[in-house]
Amino acid sequence: MTWNINHIPDLAGRTAVVTGANGGLGLETARALAGRNAHVVMAVRNLEKAEKARQDILDTHPNASLELAALDLGSQESVKSAAAAIRAAHPKIDILVNNAGVMAMPEGRTVDGFETQLGINHFGHWTFTAGLMPAIVAAYSARVVTVTSTAHHQGTPIDPDDINLEKNYSAWPAYGRSKLANYLFGLGLQQEFEARGIAAESLIAHPGLSNTDLQVQTVAHGGGGGSGRFFQWLAAKTGMSPARGSLPQLRAATDPGAKGGEFYGPRFINNGWPVRLPVLRRNNARDIASLWRVSEDATGVSLFSEGRVPG
């Protein structure tokens, strides 16, 4: 039987945090979780757009329990403030979906000086997850889901001597690198939980080709070149709806049968119902250990107060 939102169990009494919940996959993830009675914290950069998204969810689920939190993943200060505010309001967080991201953007820097895609897609979520960690650990069997992409297959590990790709920047390889970082982060976090005897679980998911505003924003910001325009057209013509595209991360976040360290995505790579996928990539252990060192050095943040490189 194909897995869909009707398989999500009742989430009453649970708190979920979704980054980028003001549109696309994040909005549909928030909608589905709220529809199953979770209290959903919509962590977003654009609060005006998020208020419209909140009203959209309420139109679907009038009794939904929703909360907005200001979060700019391109600013480590904003990330730390958002995590502290959410943690203060919610001592226990049951579900965290690290969903937000940018794709194939022109070369740029975050306010902290990081290459834009790596700074937002990975370093932002690294520090956000670290800030929420006490509340994640305090929950009973919490889940952290990090959203990657099939582009992780084209990604290369971060070079500690060139984290900003100053020697050779190209939009799509930079995107693949950031999505590989998401992939390795999700796997490495599961190793951390297991090593520390923590009941929380970390999973990864990818949405396949989904027709969201991600492609639109890439083109609008002059990113992706001809490939960006092609993928925008392809997504519009053949891509899944945002609701369908959100199913892999929703399954990873809520399926009672899903386990830490697992990977979910569409059955047919870019399309289809969500299924568990094999975790494929050589040198995962080495690359995860390297990612931990680079991330801690770059942000000055450890996921756990005492730090530890998984392996």
C-alpha positions as CSV (number, residue, x, y, z in Angstrom):
1,M,0.0,0.0,0.0
2,T,1.3,3.4,-0.9
3,W,2.2,5.7,2.0
4,N,0.3,9.0,2.2
5,I,-0.8,11.6,4.8
6,N,-3.6,9.4,6.0
7,H,-1.0,7.1,7.5
8,I,0.3,9.8,9.8
9,P,-0.6,8.9,13.4
10,D,-2.3,11.3,15.7
11,L,0.3,13.8,16.9
12,A,-1.7,15.4,19.7
13,G,0.5,16.7,22.4
14,R,3.6,16.8,20.2
15,T,5.5,19.9,19.0
16,A,7.0,20.1,15.6
17,V,9.4,22.7,14.1
18,V,9.6,23.1,10.4
19,T,12.1,25.5,8.7
20,G,10.9,27.2,5.6
21,A,7.3,26.6,6.4
22,N,6.0,29.6,4.5
23,G,5.9,27.9,1.1
24,G,6.4,24.8,-1.0
25,L,7.4,21.6,0.8
26,G,7.7,23.3,4.1
27,L,4.2,24.7,4.0
28,E,2.8,21.3,3.0
29,T,4.8,19.6,5.8
30,A,3.4,22.1,8.3
31,R,-0.1,21.6,7.0
32,A,0.1,17.8,7.3
33,L,1.5,17.8,10.8
34,A,-0.9,20.4,12.0
35,G,-3.7,18.4,10.4
36,R,-2.8,15.5,12.6
37,N,-3.0,17.7,15.8
38,A,0.7,18.6,16.3
39,H,1.6,22.1,17.5
40,V,3.7,23.4,14.6
41,V,6.3,26.1,14.9
42,M,6.8,27.6,11.4
43,A,10.4,28.9,11.5
44,V,10.7,31.3,8.6
45,R,12.6,34.3,7.3
46,N,9.7,36.2,5.8
47,L,7.1,36.7,8.5
48,E,4.6,38.5,6.2
49,K,4.6,35.5,3.8
50,A,4.5,33.1,6.8
51,E,1.3,34.8,8.1
52,K,-0.4,34.2,4.8
53,A,0.8,30.6,4.9
54,R,-0.6,30.2,8.4
55,Q,-3.9,31.5,7.3
56,D,-3.8,29.1,4.4
57,I,-3.3,26.2,6.8
58,L,-6.1,27.4,9.0
59,D,-8.4,27.5,6.0
60,T,-7.7,23.8,5.6
61,H,-7.6,22.9,9.3
62,P,-9.5,25.6,11.3
63,N,-8.3,24.1,14.6
64,A,-4.7,23.9,13.7
65,S,-2.2,24.9,16.4
66,L,0.4,27.1,14.7
67,E,3.1,29.5,15.8
68,L,5.5,31.7,13.8
69,A,9.2,32.1,14.6
70,A,11.6,34.4,12.9
71,L,14.5,32.5,11.4
72,D,17.1,33.7,8.9
73,L,19.4,30.7,8.2
74,G,21.9,33.0,6.5
75,S,22.6,34.7,9.9
76,Q,24.1,32.7,12.7
77,E,22.9,35.4,15.1
78,S,19.4,35.0,13.9
79,V,19.6,31.2,14.0
80,K,20.8,31.2,17.6
81,S,18.1,33.7,18.7
82,A,15.4,31.7,17.0
83,A,16.5,28.5,18.6
84,A,16.8,30.0,22.0
85,A,13.3,31.5,21.7
86,I,11.7,28.3,20.5
87,R,13.5,26.3,23.2
88,A,12.3,28.7,25.9
89,A,8.7,28.3,24.8
90,H,8.9,24.5,24.2
91,P,11.1,22.5,26.6
92,K,10.4,19.4,24.5
93,I,10.5,19.2,20.7
94,D,9.3,16.0,19.2
95,I,9.9,16.7,15.5
96,L,12.3,18.9,13.7
97,V,12.2,19.1,9.9
98,N,15.3,20.9,8.5
99,N,13.5,21.7,5.2
100,A,14.5,25.3,4.1
101,G,17.1,25.9,1.5
102,V,18.3,27.7,-1.7
103,M,19.4,26.1,-5.0
104,A,22.0,26.9,-7.5
105,M,22.4,30.6,-6.5
106,P,24.9,33.0,-8.0
107,E,28.1,33.3,-6.0
108,G,27.5,35.2,-2.8
109,R,28.1,35.3,1.0
110,T,25.9,35.1,4.0
111,V,26.2,37.8,6.7
112,D,28.8,35.6,8.4
113,G,30.9,35.3,5.3
114,F,30.0,31.8,4.3
115,E,29.3,30.7,0.7
116,T,25.5,31.3,0.4
117,Q,24.3,27.8,-0.3
118,L,26.5,26.1,2.2
119,G,25.8,28.8,4.8
120,I,22.1,28.5,4.5
121,N,21.5,24.9,3.6
122,H,24.0,23.4,6.0
123,F,25.7,25.8,8.5
124,G,22.3,27.4,9.3
125,H,20.7,24.1,10.1
126,W,23.7,22.9,11.9
127,T,23.5,25.7,14.4
128,F,19.7,25.7,14.6
129,T,19.7,21.9,15.4
130,A,22.4,22.5,18.0
131,G,20.3,25.3,19.6
132,L,17.3,23.0,19.8
133,M,19.2,20.0,21.0
134,P,18.3,20.2,24.7
135,A,14.6,20.2,23.8
136,I,15.1,17.4,21.3
137,V,16.9,15.2,23.8
138,A,14.3,16.0,26.5
139,A,11.5,14.7,24.3
140,Y,10.5,11.0,24.2
141,S,12.0,9.5,21.0
142,A,12.2,12.8,19.0
143,R,12.9,12.8,15.3
144,V,15.1,15.1,13.3
145,V,14.6,15.0,9.5
146,T,17.1,16.7,7.2
147,V,16.1,17.3,3.6
148,T,18.7,16.6,1.0
149,S,18.4,16.2,-2.8
150,T,19.4,13.8,-5.5
151,A,22.0,16.5,-6.2
152,H,24.0,15.1,-3.3
153,H,25.3,12.4,-5.7
154,Q,27.1,15.2,-7.6
155,G,28.3,16.8,-4.4
156,T,31.9,16.7,-3.1
157,P,32.9,16.9,0.6
158,I,33.8,20.4,1.9
159,D,37.4,21.3,1.5
160,P,38.5,22.6,4.9
161,D,41.0,24.9,3.1
162,D,38.3,26.4,0.7
163,I,34.9,26.2,2.4
164,N,33.7,29.2,0.4
165,L,34.8,27.8,-3.0
166,E,36.9,30.9,-3.7
167,K,39.2,29.0,-6.0
168,N,36.5,27.6,-8.3
169,Y,32.8,28.6,-7.7
170,S,30.0,27.1,-9.8
171,A,26.4,27.2,-8.8
172,W,25.3,23.6,-9.3
173,P,28.4,22.0,-7.8
174,A,28.0,24.3,-4.9
175,Y,24.4,23.2,-4.5
176,G,25.4,19.5,-4.7
177,R,28.1,20.1,-2.0
178,S,25.5,21.7,0.3
179,K,23.1,18.8,-0.2
180,L,25.8,16.3,0.4
181,A,26.5,18.1,3.6
182,N,22.8,17.7,4.5
183,Y,22.9,14.0,3.7
184,L,26.0,13.4,5.8
185,F,24.7,15.6,8.6
186,G,21.6,13.4,8.9
187,L,23.6,10.2,9.0
188,G,26.2,11.6,11.4
189,L,23.6,12.9,13.8
190,Q,22.1,9.4,14.0
191,Q,25.6,8.1,14.9
192,E,25.8,10.7,17.7
193,F,22.4,9.8,19.1
194,E,23.4,6.1,19.2
195,A,26.8,6.7,20.7
196,R,25.3,8.8,23.5
197,G,22.4,6.4,24.2
198,I,19.8,9.1,23.2
199,A,16.4,7.8,22.1
200,A,16.1,10.6,19.4
201,E,16.4,9.5,15.8
202,S,17.9,11.3,12.7
203,L,16.6,10.5,9.2
204,I,17.1,12.0,5.8
205,A,14.7,12.5,2.9
206,H,14.6,14.0,-0.6
207,P,11.5,15.3,-2.5
208,G,12.4,14.3,-6.0
209,L,11.3,16.7,-8.7
210,S,8.6,18.9,-7.1
211,N,7.0,21.9,-8.6
212,T,7.7,24.5,-5.9
213,D,8.9,28.0,-5.7
214,L,12.5,26.8,-5.2
215,Q,13.1,26.7,-9.0
216,V,11.3,30.0,-9.4
217,Q,13.5,31.7,-6.8
218,T,16.6,30.2,-8.4
219,V,15.8,31.8,-11.8
220,A,14.5,35.0,-10.2
221,H,17.9,35.5,-8.5
222,G,19.8,34.8,-11.7
223,G,21.0,31.4,-10.6
224,G,21.4,28.1,-12.4
225,G,22.0,29.5,-15.8
226,G,20.3,27.6,-18.6
227,S,19.9,24.6,-16.4
228,G,18.0,26.7,-13.9
229,R,15.5,27.7,-16.5
230,F,15.3,24.1,-17.8
231,F,14.5,22.7,-14.4
232,Q,11.9,25.3,-13.7
233,W,10.2,24.3,-17.0
234,L,10.6,20.6,-16.2
235,A,9.2,20.9,-12.7
236,A,6.2,22.9,-14.0
237,K,5.5,20.2,-16.7
238,T,6.4,17.0,-14.9
239,G,7.1,17.7,-11.3
240,M,5.0,16.5,-8.4
241,S,2.8,18.9,-6.5
242,P,4.3,20.3,-3.2
243,A,1.9,18.1,-1.3
244,R,3.2,15.0,-3.0
245,G,6.8,16.1,-2.8
246,S,6.6,16.6,0.9
247,L,5.6,13.0,1.6
248,P,9.1,11.6,1.9
249,Q,10.0,14.0,4.7
250,L,6.6,13.5,6.3
251,R,7.1,9.7,6.3
252,A,10.6,10.1,7.8
253,A,9.2,12.3,10.5
254,T,6.1,10.4,11.4
255,D,6.0,6.8,10.2
256,P,6.2,4.6,13.3
257,G,8.1,2.0,11.3
258,A,10.8,4.3,10.1
259,K,14.1,4.1,11.9
260,G,17.0,6.4,12.6
261,G,19.6,6.5,9.8
262,E,17.1,5.7,7.1
263,F,16.6,7.6,3.9
264,Y,13.3,8.3,2.2
265,G,12.4,9.5,-1.3
266,P,10.1,8.9,-4.2
267,R,10.0,5.3,-5.5
268,F,11.1,6.3,-9.0
269,I,14.0,8.7,-8.1
270,N,12.2,11.9,-9.0
271,N,8.6,10.8,-8.8
272,G,6.4,8.4,-7.0
273,W,5.1,7.5,-3.6
274,P,7.6,7.7,-0.7
275,V,9.7,4.7,0.0
276,R,12.8,3.8,2.0
277,L,15.9,4.1,-0.1
278,P,19.4,2.6,0.2
279,V,22.0,4.7,1.8
280,L,24.7,4.7,-0.8
281,R,28.0,6.5,-0.8
282,R,31.6,5.3,-0.1
283,N,33.7,6.9,2.6
284,N,30.6,8.0,4.6
285,A,32.4,7.6,7.9
286,R,35.5,9.6,6.8
287,D,33.4,12.3,5.2
288,I,31.0,12.6,8.2
289,A,34.0,13.1,10.6
290,S,35.4,15.8,8.2
291,L,32.0,17.5,8.1
292,W,31.9,17.6,11.9
293,R,35.3,19.2,12.1
294,V,34.6,21.8,9.4
295,S,31.2,22.7,10.8
296,E,32.4,23.1,14.4
297,D,35.4,25.1,13.3
298,A,33.4,27.4,10.9
299,T,30.5,28.1,13.2
300,G,32.1,27.7,16.6
301,V,29.1,25.6,17.6
302,S,29.0,21.9,18.7
303,L,25.8,20.0,18.4
304,F,26.3,18.9,22.0
305,S,28.0,21.0,24.6
306,E,31.0,18.7,25.0
307,G,31.4,18.1,21.3
308,R,32.5,14.9,19.6
309,V,33.4,13.8,16.1
310,P,31.3,10.8,15.1
311,G,33.0,7.8,13.7
